[in-house]
Amino acid sequence: MRPSKVLILVATLVVLLASGCRKPSSNGIAEALSRTGIVAYQGAGIYIEEGPNSNLSLSWRGALDFGGELKMAANYAPRDFVIGDQTMKFVPIAVDSGALDGIRDKIGTGPGWIRMDYYGAGAEAAAVTHPTGGSGSLPALDRGALIAVLRTRTNGSLAPAIVIDQISKTRIDGTKIDLGALSFERDDVRAATCLAKAAATRDEAEAKSILEDASRAIPNSIFADLFKAKLGLGESEEVSSSPAIEALVAKLTVKRDSVVIHASPAPNAPSVGTLAMDDEVDTTGRSAEAETTSEGTAHWYRIKSPTDGWVFGLDLVGAD
């Protein structure tokens, strides 16, 4: 065999082997997405598939809080679905994602689906501490705004950010933000999320309740002054005091799954996390007076671990 033919055969074999080693994918976008991320838009909808296999559509199941942890479902790729009169690309979400705590029973076996624009692949949740933007591709962001940031790709003081246009509800690509204008502290992000939830509701009483609960639960947030301003309070005024609390240091066990940790001792207070059956919590106090709800009568227990918040006594073994 001539040398030139040998070279051609070798080159062909190398190309075939290389193509055979590439990971097959039915969707190039799936390979570009990180398998973990966060909810990048406050109130992003989570959907499930319904209908016959030949005509699947999405059915809304709930709204997700900004910053909630998301994991892409295995063996799935992003897909197009029609919502209203628009075709949108959605990402499949595993049912054990932290962002689905509290509504997991509505998702069933999954997966859930979230708009790809709202999936912050590899991002971290942050809150804007200094007004910024208004030039280039970064829109003006007020203090207290929420933003998803790819901090691992920081260049100098700037990092890529995921910004959602508030009118079109679509992602603005190519935006960067100065890290000096942000806080990644958990309480600050929680506070900013409560501000966003209060702003989104059309019910003034509900908005006031959200702000009052957040002001009590997160008193040391950098945005405490924004709570007071929106509640019409002066700098020296305090939000009406919480119920009297008795000191109680104990370690208690959770009775059932999906127990909500509330921001304050009230059944309608914002959720700051959930607990599973047999989890252990460390308490620091309880409400002096028992409260009667639709589930029964018990005290509220202040816990410091696994997160700071309040749990109703009927959900704890040994509580009353």
VMD Tcl script that draws the C-alpha trace (Angstrom):
set ca {
  {0.00 0.00 0.00}
  {1.31 3.44 -0.87}
  {2.36 5.72 2.07}
  {-0.14 8.40 0.98}
  {-3.01 5.91 1.20}
  {-1.83 4.78 4.65}
  {-1.84 8.39 5.85}
  {-5.37 8.92 4.49}
  {-6.63 5.76 6.22}
  {-5.00 6.76 9.53}
  {-6.44 10.26 9.34}
  {-9.89 8.87 8.59}
  {-9.63 6.45 11.53}
  {-8.63 9.29 13.89}
  {-11.64 11.38 12.80}
  {-14.01 8.45 13.29}
  {-12.62 7.65 16.72}
  {-12.83 11.29 17.79}
  {-16.44 11.60 16.65}
  {-17.28 8.34 18.42}
  {-15.87 9.70 21.69}
  {-18.03 12.82 21.64}
  {-20.90 12.69 24.08}
  {-24.11 12.43 22.06}
  {-26.77 15.00 22.79}
  {-30.20 15.60 21.35}
  {-29.87 19.23 22.31}
  {-26.63 21.25 22.26}
  {-28.00 23.59 24.91}
  {-28.20 20.75 27.43}
  {-24.42 20.34 27.34}
  {-23.89 24.06 27.95}
  {-26.07 24.19 31.06}
  {-24.72 23.48 34.51}
  {-26.59 20.66 36.23}
  {-27.12 22.88 39.30}
  {-28.34 26.43 39.60}
  {-30.79 28.75 41.32}
  {-34.14 30.39 40.64}
  {-33.06 33.62 38.93}
  {-36.42 35.38 38.96}
  {-38.73 35.98 41.93}
  {-42.04 34.21 41.43}
  {-40.83 32.03 38.53}
  {-43.47 29.46 37.69}
  {-42.89 25.72 38.07}
  {-44.89 23.45 35.73}
  {-45.51 19.77 35.06}
  {-46.38 17.96 31.84}
  {-49.98 16.97 31.24}
  {-51.96 15.47 28.38}
  {-51.42 12.60 25.93}
  {-47.85 11.88 24.80}
  {-48.68 13.14 21.33}
  {-49.79 16.53 22.64}
  {-48.08 17.27 25.95}
  {-48.61 20.68 27.49}
  {-47.47 22.35 30.72}
  {-49.65 22.92 33.75}
  {-48.68 25.57 36.36}
  {-48.07 24.22 39.87}
  {-46.66 27.12 41.87}
  {-44.33 30.11 42.12}
  {-40.72 29.78 43.29}
  {-38.73 32.16 45.45}
  {-35.58 33.76 44.08}
  {-32.36 31.97 44.99}
  {-33.95 28.57 45.56}
  {-31.63 25.64 44.75}
  {-32.36 23.83 41.47}
  {-31.04 20.60 39.97}
  {-31.63 19.52 36.40}
  {-33.46 16.22 36.11}
  {-31.30 13.34 34.83}
  {-31.78 12.03 31.30}
  {-33.74 15.08 30.19}
  {-32.88 18.03 27.98}
  {-34.42 21.50 27.59}
  {-37.55 21.50 25.44}
  {-39.87 23.94 23.71}
  {-43.41 24.37 25.03}
  {-46.17 26.74 23.99}
  {-47.47 29.00 26.77}
  {-50.32 31.18 25.60}
  {-49.31 32.19 22.09}
  {-45.55 32.04 22.73}
  {-43.08 29.20 22.28}
  {-40.61 29.13 25.16}
  {-37.71 26.89 26.11}
  {-38.00 25.12 29.48}
  {-35.49 23.27 31.67}
  {-36.44 20.01 33.50}
  {-36.02 20.20 37.29}
  {-35.49 17.27 39.68}
  {-38.19 16.90 42.33}
  {-35.62 16.86 45.15}
  {-34.47 20.40 44.32}
  {-34.49 22.62 47.41}
  {-36.54 25.27 45.59}
  {-39.49 22.85 45.51}
  {-39.72 22.51 49.30}
  {-43.32 23.10 50.32}
  {-44.84 22.34 46.89}
  {-43.16 19.00 46.12}
  {-46.46 17.15 46.49}
  {-47.84 19.22 43.60}
  {-45.03 18.08 41.29}
  {-45.49 14.32 41.80}
  {-42.76 12.15 40.31}
  {-41.61 15.00 38.09}
  {-39.79 16.43 36.50}
  {-40.92 19.99 37.08}
  {-40.26 22.50 34.31}
  {-39.03 26.10 34.63}
  {-38.38 28.64 31.88}
  {-34.74 28.42 30.83}
  {-34.47 32.22 31.12}
  {-35.22 31.83 34.84}
  {-32.71 29.01 35.44}
  {-29.53 30.53 36.89}
  {-27.06 27.81 35.91}
  {-24.07 27.88 38.25}
  {-25.20 31.21 39.73}
  {-25.34 32.60 43.27}
  {-28.10 34.74 44.77}
  {-27.24 38.35 45.59}
  {-28.99 41.56 46.61}
  {-28.11 45.03 45.33}
  {-26.84 47.23 48.17}
  {-26.05 50.33 46.07}
  {-28.14 51.53 43.09}
  {-26.33 50.52 39.94}
  {-26.71 49.99 36.20}
  {-28.61 52.16 33.78}
  {-25.91 51.96 31.12}
  {-24.94 49.39 28.53}
  {-26.83 46.10 28.84}
  {-27.32 46.44 32.63}
  {-30.64 48.13 33.47}
  {-30.97 50.45 36.44}
  {-31.19 48.36 39.61}
  {-32.53 49.88 42.81}
  {-31.16 49.13 46.24}
  {-32.75 45.90 47.45}
  {-33.12 44.41 43.96}
  {-32.38 40.70 43.46}
  {-29.82 39.45 40.97}
  {-28.20 36.11 40.10}
  {-24.43 36.35 39.70}
  {-21.81 34.01 38.22}
  {-19.22 34.90 40.85}
  {-16.79 32.16 39.74}
  {-16.33 34.02 36.45}
  {-15.37 37.36 38.01}
  {-12.98 39.52 36.00}
  {-11.51 42.16 38.27}
  {-14.48 43.58 40.18}
  {-17.03 42.67 37.50}
  {-18.98 39.42 37.26}
  {-21.52 38.18 34.70}
  {-25.10 38.58 35.94}
  {-28.45 37.13 34.99}
  {-30.88 40.01 34.58}
  {-34.56 39.57 33.70}
  {-36.30 42.47 31.97}
  {-39.29 43.36 34.16}
  {-41.54 44.19 31.19}
  {-40.80 41.44 28.67}
  {-39.84 38.90 31.39}
  {-36.93 37.74 29.21}
  {-33.26 37.45 30.04}
  {-30.84 40.23 29.11}
  {-27.61 38.52 28.05}
  {-24.08 39.86 28.31}
  {-24.63 41.90 31.47}
  {-21.94 42.43 34.11}
  {-22.19 43.94 37.57}
  {-19.71 45.35 40.09}
  {-19.41 42.98 43.07}
  {-18.90 46.00 45.32}
  {-22.57 46.89 44.83}
  {-23.82 43.50 46.06}
  {-24.37 41.44 49.20}
  {-24.29 37.65 49.13}
  {-25.24 37.39 52.82}
  {-28.13 34.98 53.32}
  {-30.18 37.36 55.50}
  {-29.77 40.22 53.03}
  {-30.95 38.02 50.15}
  {-33.88 36.82 52.29}
  {-34.78 40.42 53.09}
  {-34.61 41.46 49.44}
  {-36.79 38.47 48.51}
  {-39.43 39.60 51.01}
  {-39.29 43.12 49.54}
  {-39.87 41.65 46.08}
  {-42.77 39.49 47.29}
  {-44.41 42.46 49.01}
  {-44.03 44.58 45.87}
  {-45.54 41.84 43.69}
  {-48.76 41.35 45.66}
  {-51.78 43.51 44.89}
  {-53.18 43.05 48.38}
  {-52.00 45.91 50.62}
  {-52.75 43.98 53.81}
  {-50.73 40.99 52.57}
  {-47.83 43.24 51.55}
  {-47.83 44.87 54.98}
  {-47.88 41.47 56.68}
  {-44.92 40.26 54.59}
  {-42.90 43.37 55.46}
  {-43.75 43.26 59.17}
  {-42.89 39.56 59.45}
  {-39.61 40.07 57.61}
  {-38.72 43.08 59.75}
  {-39.12 40.97 62.89}
  {-37.40 37.86 61.52}
  {-34.44 39.65 59.88}
  {-33.86 42.72 62.08}
  {-30.16 43.02 61.26}
  {-30.43 42.97 57.50}
  {-28.78 45.81 55.61}
  {-32.27 46.54 54.23}
  {-33.97 47.06 57.62}
  {-34.42 50.74 56.78}
  {-36.31 49.81 53.59}
  {-38.80 47.78 55.62}
  {-39.43 50.76 57.89}
  {-39.73 53.16 54.96}
  {-42.26 50.97 53.18}
  {-44.21 50.51 56.41}
  {-44.23 54.26 56.98}
  {-42.17 54.07 60.18}
  {-39.54 56.53 61.36}
  {-35.96 55.51 62.06}
  {-36.60 55.22 65.81}
  {-39.91 53.36 65.47}
  {-40.13 49.60 65.69}
  {-42.51 47.16 64.09}
  {-45.19 46.05 66.58}
  {-43.63 43.57 68.97}
  {-43.89 39.81 68.55}
  {-45.83 37.74 71.10}
  {-44.14 37.33 74.50}
  {-41.46 34.65 74.45}
  {-40.40 32.23 77.20}
  {-36.81 30.96 77.28}
  {-36.66 27.25 76.47}
  {-33.44 25.48 75.52}
  {-34.13 21.98 74.25}
  {-33.47 19.51 71.45}
  {-36.71 18.30 69.84}
  {-37.52 15.91 67.00}
  {-39.73 16.66 64.00}
  {-42.88 14.49 63.74}
  {-43.49 14.50 59.97}
  {-42.13 15.52 56.57}
  {-42.37 18.96 54.96}
  {-42.75 20.90 58.23}
  {-42.49 24.61 57.47}
  {-40.08 26.86 59.37}
  {-41.80 30.26 59.58}
  {-40.15 33.68 59.71}
  {-42.33 34.59 62.71}
  {-44.76 32.75 65.05}
  {-47.79 32.81 62.75}
  {-49.20 30.22 60.33}
  {-49.29 32.75 57.46}
  {-45.75 34.02 58.06}
  {-43.24 33.57 55.19}
  {-41.43 30.23 54.98}
  {-37.67 30.28 55.56}
  {-37.15 26.54 55.15}
  {-38.60 23.09 55.74}
  {-37.86 20.09 57.97}
  {-38.17 16.36 57.40}
  {-39.45 13.72 59.79}
  {-36.90 12.78 62.50}
  {-34.86 15.95 61.96}
  {-33.59 17.40 65.24}
  {-33.96 21.10 66.08}
  {-32.41 23.21 68.83}
  {-34.89 25.57 70.46}
  {-34.14 28.84 72.24}
  {-37.67 29.75 73.33}
  {-41.38 29.42 72.80}
  {-44.39 31.72 72.68}
  {-45.75 32.45 76.17}
  {-49.30 31.82 74.99}
  {-50.52 28.81 73.04}
  {-52.27 29.43 69.73}
  {-55.22 27.59 68.24}
  {-55.08 26.87 64.50}
  {-57.03 24.56 62.20}
  {-54.64 21.77 63.28}
  {-55.07 22.22 67.01}
  {-53.63 24.19 69.93}
  {-49.91 24.51 70.73}
  {-47.10 26.95 71.41}
  {-44.74 28.25 68.74}
  {-41.08 27.22 69.18}
  {-38.15 29.43 68.23}
  {-35.34 27.33 66.71}
  {-31.75 28.24 65.91}
  {-30.78 25.18 63.89}
  {-30.80 24.00 61.16}
  {-31.98 27.58 60.46}
  {-33.38 30.44 62.50}
  {-37.18 30.56 62.59}
  {-40.39 29.32 64.22}
  {-42.07 25.88 64.22}
  {-45.56 25.06 65.51}
  {-45.53 22.76 68.54}
  {-47.84 20.14 67.01}
  {-45.06 19.32 64.52}
  {-42.49 18.53 67.24}
  {-42.23 15.44 69.44}
  {-42.42 16.42 73.12}
  {-43.69 19.93 72.45}
  {-47.05 21.30 73.46}
}
mol new
graphics top color blue
foreach p $ca { graphics top sphere $p radius 0.5 }
foreach p [lrange $ca 0 end-1] q [lrange $ca 1 end] { graphics top cylinder $p $q radius 0.2 }
display resetview
